[in-house]
């Protein structure tokens, strides 16, 4: 199957007294239907990579393709929706007029345009404000409008730069559900966000940039590796005198950390045999925040 995103040795230089990499030899492969979290500190090159993939910033060296079509070409942009980090709708247009404008640019007209705009406003919760000038919208409303604009027509690739900006907790959950639904339909998503908890729930692939270099990328199961298993006990519960190899007791005696599943199963059997009440038992997965600290400067 053709990859949704493929780069080879992608590089770009910052102009100055000498050559300085903004991106350096980034080789990335994103399968179709994946939801990829693009991670890295501020200035790591995330937005630059996105702009290069979309033909909005020049490529210094290397190559990039979207669905097998070389970047930058008009063909590579077909079926691609893009939400920039700082979107600015024209303030004198109403919410409806804003979506109508972009719907027309996407080739919609007549009843198809009307239906798409009405659906977009409703999905965004902005139908009551359809006739209000966007200059009077709050930050959250503007973000919802831009997300509606991105999803106005079907896309096979959505590129979202900080889509959670300005959204409250409910708005973030709603967007997460919508994006998860699109992934189930086969849409590929490349997303950056400071809302790491959302990326942990949503993404099945990750790519980490550090100072313009791709330091780690791959499926979730490879990036967010298991750190063993944990058995949490109710207070004051008896523990077996001896624990299996690969099992450690916490300082307060209320938790056991197990190196692998075999050690966890053996420890759980001894705990139950000792008559202890177990509050929880599960695998411990390294979180994105810990992963970012590992690759930090």
Secondary structure, 3 states (H helix, E strand, C coil): CCCCEEEEEEEEEECCCCCEEEEEEECCEECCCCEEEEECCCCCCHHHHHHHHCCCCCCCEEEEEECCEECCCCHHHCCEEEECCCCCCCCCCEHHHHHHHHHHHCCCCHHHHHHHHHHHHHHCCCHHHCCCEHHHCCHHHHHHHHHHHHCCCCCCEEEEECCCCCCCHHHHHHHHHHHHHHHHCCCEEEEECCCHHHHHHHCCEEEEEECCEEEEEEEHHHHCCEEEEEEEECCCCCCCCCCCCCEEECCCCCEEEECCHHHHHHHHHHHHHCCCCEEEEEEEECCHHHHHHHCCC
